[in-house]
Amino acid sequence: MGVLKLLLKSELPASKSKGFETCASESYSHTRADFSFNLQQPEARFAGTIARQTFTMYRLSNRLSACLALAAVAISQLSLARPSNKDLDFEDFYELEPIQIVGQEIPITVFARSGGDRSYATRFAHKVIEVAYDTLEKSPGPGLVIMGKSGEPHPIKLLENFMAKAKREEAPAELRQIADELEKSIGEWREKINFDMENDDDGEELPVDINQLIDAFPMPMPPMAAQLYLVAWELDFDPERFDLRLAEITADELRQQDFDEFRWVFYLPPKNTLNKVLKEVLPLAFEAGDLGPVKRMLARAAIATFKPLIKDAVEGVRKGVLYWSVLSANEAAFNEGDIELLAGKYMESQMPRGKILGSDKTERGIEATRIQKAENKDYARDPFVVLEPVEAFDPETFTPFFGRYGDDGHRNKRFFAKDGAYFWQEGDDEPIEYLPAGDLFFVSTQKDVTLQFFPGETPSYSQVELRKGRFRHTFDRLFEED
């Protein structure tokens, strides 16, 4: 209707306007001549009325046909004038979507092929960057969000294809090195989106292909990964052409600086990707899986009942991955351990927890990451230190430490000696051997956990602190009669 209104309001060229008027005038004159008999007769008057109405409809249909013809021509001309993807460079789809935070403008560029995709990617990025800015207390730097499109492959498939070829024996050493770097990045990304596919009760595996679910998750794009994505995009993501291109690609091509203006690059899958997973993949998986009728019925009910919650949770994971990516690109501000905990806390704050969260998700994220940030500072004052075992020690000094320990919310522990070795056991788990690392310290044989004993006035009041990485907890000695 917009095109038709524009055409009806616009003036036609003089020659075309004259042609239409001439055509209509000639038709009208010809009709009047055909019916110029005595209109005083009733039959003639009736025939004349019919003729006039017929001509009016004929004239209107001619005009409508002309307008429709012009509209069709205009639309075809607009289609010809609008360049296709093949006529555009990758950067032609860039659009700067900055965000203002505390008076500072943070440049965010969005690559998208439609207004709807661009709008979603912009809102998505702005919400996460606001939390990242609060965490960093400064701008996270310029970034690029690449919005995927339905029907295009997820970057993970492109990268896995490249790595498979680059790791062949005949592949150049430089390409193998790049493949190793990308494999490490992909491994870290998979850890962020990993979830337990096992049923804790009976160990029954749910019949879901993780590769089908991965398509719904975003991923950070290191420079060389973004370069591979650009190569695939230039080939319209044609798998055969991409394979041929990989056979001749060089390390220098992958090291090109097409994305050097951005501190971080992030791929965001189409928003409707998860709908496809929930609508097609999961139901089919449960049908095909070795599940009993009751479990299959419960699975279907869970999908139908909790679909909004699942979508909300996945959206929280998507935000968490972007937050982690942005902080990782600013690693100078935090160490890797700090970033892991901050990202985990932010992701946790975005989870629905039985109900879809309201519009305060950004504030929830800021509050949660501020608490974790304070905990990180406390940890930095007394960080975990891996202790080295000692060779000389007096076994008698360890006797008061033998016994049971516990705390609310934790399984009871036991520290004991057997055949000249020292063990720490949690519940009914296999005991873990520890080596003396001083008068009050023990370290696990894997050197990843330490125990520090704190003697009390009597053995019954002693404590032990267990530390592993960022985790630390103090357990009280339990009375033997408990």
FENCOR-V557182 format. One record per backbone hydrogen bond with DSSP energy under -0.5 kcal/mol. CO is the residue of the C=O (numbers start at 0). NH is the residue of the N-H. E is the energy in kcal/mol with one decimal. If there is no record, write none. Layout:
<<CO	NH	E> <CO	NH	E>>
This chain:
<<0	4	-2.8> <1	5	-2.0> <2	6	-2.2> <3	7	-2.7> <4	8	-2.0> <5	9	-1.3> <12	16	-2.7> <13	17	-2.6> <14	18	-1.9> <15	19	-2.1> <16	20	-2.1> <17	21	-2.7> <18	22	-2.4> <19	23	-2.3> <20	24	-2.8> <21	25	-2.8> <22	26	-1.9> <23	27	-2.2> <24	28	-2.7> <25	29	-2.4> <26	30	-1.8> <27	31	-2.2> <28	32	-2.2> <29	33	-1.6> <30	34	-1.2> <32	35	-1.2> <34	36	-0.7> <36	38	-0.7> <37	40	-0.9> <40	44	-2.9> <41	45	-2.7> <42	46	-2.3> <43	47	-2.6> <44	48	-2.2> <45	49	-2.2> <46	50	-2.2> <47	51	-2.6> <48	52	-2.4> <49	53	-2.4> <50	54	-2.5> <51	55	-2.4> <52	56	-2.3> <53	57	-2.2> <54	58	-3.0> <55	59	-2.5> <56	60	-2.5> <57	61	-1.9> <58	62	-2.1> <59	63	-2.9> <60	64	-2.6> <61	65	-2.2> <62	66	-2.5> <63	67	-2.8> <64	68	-2.3> <65	69	-2.5> <66	70	-2.6> <67	71	-2.4> <68	72	-2.2> <69	73	-2.8> <70	74	-2.8> <71	75	-2.3> <72	76	-2.3> <73	77	-2.5> <74	78	-2.3> <75	79	-2.0> <76	80	-2.2> <77	81	-2.1> <83	86	-1.4> <84	87	-1.3> <88	91	-1.1> <89	92	-1.6> <90	93	-1.8> <92	111	-1.3> <94	109	-2.4> <98	100	-0.6> <98	105	-2.8> <100	103	-2.3> <103	100	-2.7> <103	105	-0.6> <104	106	-0.6> <105	98	-1.8> <105	107	-0.5> <106	142	-1.5> <107	96	-4.0> <108	144	-2.8> <109	94	-1.0> <109	111	-0.6> <110	146	-2.9> <113	117	-2.3> <114	118	-2.4> <115	119	-2.3> <116	120	-2.7> <117	121	-2.2> <118	122	-2.2> <119	123	-2.6> <120	124	-2.5> <121	125	-2.5> <122	126	-2.0> <123	127	-1.5> <124	128	-2.9> <125	129	-1.8> <126	130	-1.0> <127	131	-2.5> <128	132	-2.7> <129	133	-1.5> <130	134	-2.1> <131	135	-2.9> <132	136	-2.1> <132	137	-0.8> <141	262	-3.0> <141	263	-1.1> <142	108	-2.8> <143	145	-0.6> <143	265	-2.8> <144	110	-3.0> <144	146	-0.8> <145	147	-0.6> <145	267	-2.9> <148	151	-2.2> <153	156	-1.5> <153	157	-1.0> <154	158	-2.7> <155	159	-2.4> <156	160	-1.8> <157	161	-2.1> <158	162	-2.8> <159	163	-2.2> <160	164	-1.4> <161	165	-2.9> <162	166	-1.5> <164	167	-1.1> <167	170	-1.5> <171	175	-1.8> <172	176	-2.1> <173	177	-1.9> <174	178	-2.4> <175	179	-2.1> <176	180	-2.0> <177	181	-2.5> <178	182	-2.4> <179	183	-1.9> <180	184	-1.9> <181	185	-2.7> <182	186	-2.2> <183	187	-2.0> <184	188	-2.0> <185	189	-2.7> <186	190	-1.7> <187	191	-1.1> <188	192	-1.3> <189	193	-0.6> <196	205	-1.7> <197	199	-0.6> <198	202	-2.5> <203	198	-1.1> <205	207	-2.3> <207	209	-0.7> <208	211	-1.4> <208	212	-1.1> <209	213	-2.1> <210	214	-0.7> <212	215	-1.9> <213	216	-2.2> <218	266	-2.7> <219	221	-0.6> <221	224	-0.6> <221	225	-2.7> <222	226	-1.8> <223	227	-1.8> <224	228	-2.1> <225	229	-2.2> <226	230	-2.0> <227	231	-2.2> <228	232	-2.5> <229	233	-2.3> <230	234	-0.8> <231	234	-0.6> <231	236	-3.0> <232	235	-2.1> <234	237	-1.8> <236	238	-0.5> <237	241	-2.5> <238	242	-2.2> <239	243	-2.1> <240	244	-2.1> <241	245	-2.4> <242	246	-1.4> <243	247	-0.5> <244	247	-1.1> <244	248	-0.7> <249	253	-1.4> <250	254	-1.2> <252	255	-1.2> <256	259	-0.9> <258	261	-1.7> <263	143	-2.2> <264	220	-2.9> <265	145	-3.3> <265	267	-0.5> <266	218	-1.7> <266	268	-0.5> <267	147	-3.2> <269	272	-1.7> <270	273	-0.6> <271	275	-1.3> <272	276	-1.5> <273	277	-2.9> <274	278	-2.6> <275	279	-2.4> <275	280	-1.1> <276	281	-2.3> <279	283	-1.6> <280	284	-2.4> <281	285	-2.5> <282	286	-1.9> <283	287	-2.3> <284	288	-2.0> <288	290	-1.9> <291	295	-2.5> <292	296	-2.1> <293	297	-2.5> <294	298	-2.5> <295	299	-2.2> <296	300	-2.4> <297	301	-2.5> <298	302	-2.2> <299	303	-2.3> <300	304	-2.9> <301	305	-2.7> <302	306	-0.7> <305	309	-2.9> <306	310	-2.6> <307	311	-2.1> <308	312	-2.5> <309	313	-2.6> <310	314	-2.0> <311	315	-1.6> <312	316	-2.0> <313	317	-2.6> <314	318	-2.1> <315	319	-2.3> <316	320	-2.3> <317	321	-1.7> <318	322	-2.6> <319	323	-2.5> <320	324	-2.3> <321	325	-2.7> <322	326	-2.3> <323	327	-2.4> <324	328	-1.7> <325	329	-0.5> <326	329	-1.0> <327	330	-1.1> <329	332	-2.2> <329	333	-0.6> <334	338	-2.1> <335	339	-2.3> <336	340	-1.9> <337	341	-2.5> <338	342	-2.8> <339	343	-2.2> <340	344	-2.3> <341	345	-2.5> <342	346	-2.6> <343	347	-2.2> <344	348	-1.7> <345	349	-0.8> <346	349	-0.9> <347	350	-1.2> <351	354	-1.3> <357	360	-0.6> <359	363	-2.4> <360	364	-2.6> <361	365	-2.3> <362	366	-2.6> <363	367	-2.6> <364	368	-2.4> <365	369	-1.9> <366	370	-1.7> <367	371	-2.0> <368	372	-2.3> <369	373	-1.8> <370	374	-1.9> <371	375	-2.4> <372	376	-1.6> <373	377	-1.9> <374	378	-2.3> <375	379	-2.0> <376	380	-0.9> <377	380	-0.7> <377	381	-0.6> <378	381	-1.4> <379	382	-0.6> <384	386	-0.5> <390	392	-0.5> <392	394	-0.7> <393	396	-1.6> <394	397	-1.4> <394	398	-0.5> <395	398	-0.9> <397	400	-1.6> <397	401	-0.5> <398	401	-1.5> <402	414	-2.6> <403	477	-3.0> <404	412	-3.5> <405	475	-1.8> <406	409	-1.9> <411	426	-2.6> <412	404	-2.0> <413	424	-2.6> <414	402	-2.1> <415	422	-3.1> <417	420	-1.9> <420	417	-2.8> <421	433	-3.0> <422	415	-2.1> <423	431	-2.5> <424	413	-1.8> <424	426	-0.6> <425	428	-2.4> <431	423	-2.3> <432	444	-1.6> <433	421	-0.7> <434	442	-2.4> <435	389	-2.6> <439	452	-2.5> <440	436	-2.9> <441	450	-2.5> <442	434	-3.2> <443	446	-2.0> <448	443	-2.6> <449	466	-2.1> <450	441	-2.2> <451	464	-2.7> <452	454	-0.5> <453	462	-2.0> <457	460	-2.1> <458	461	-1.3> <461	476	-2.0> <462	453	-3.3> <463	465	-0.5> <463	474	-3.0> <464	451	-1.9> <465	472	-2.1> <466	449	-2.2> <467	470	-2.3> <470	467	-2.7> <472	465	-2.9> <474	463	-2.1> <475	405	-2.1> <478	481	-1.8>>
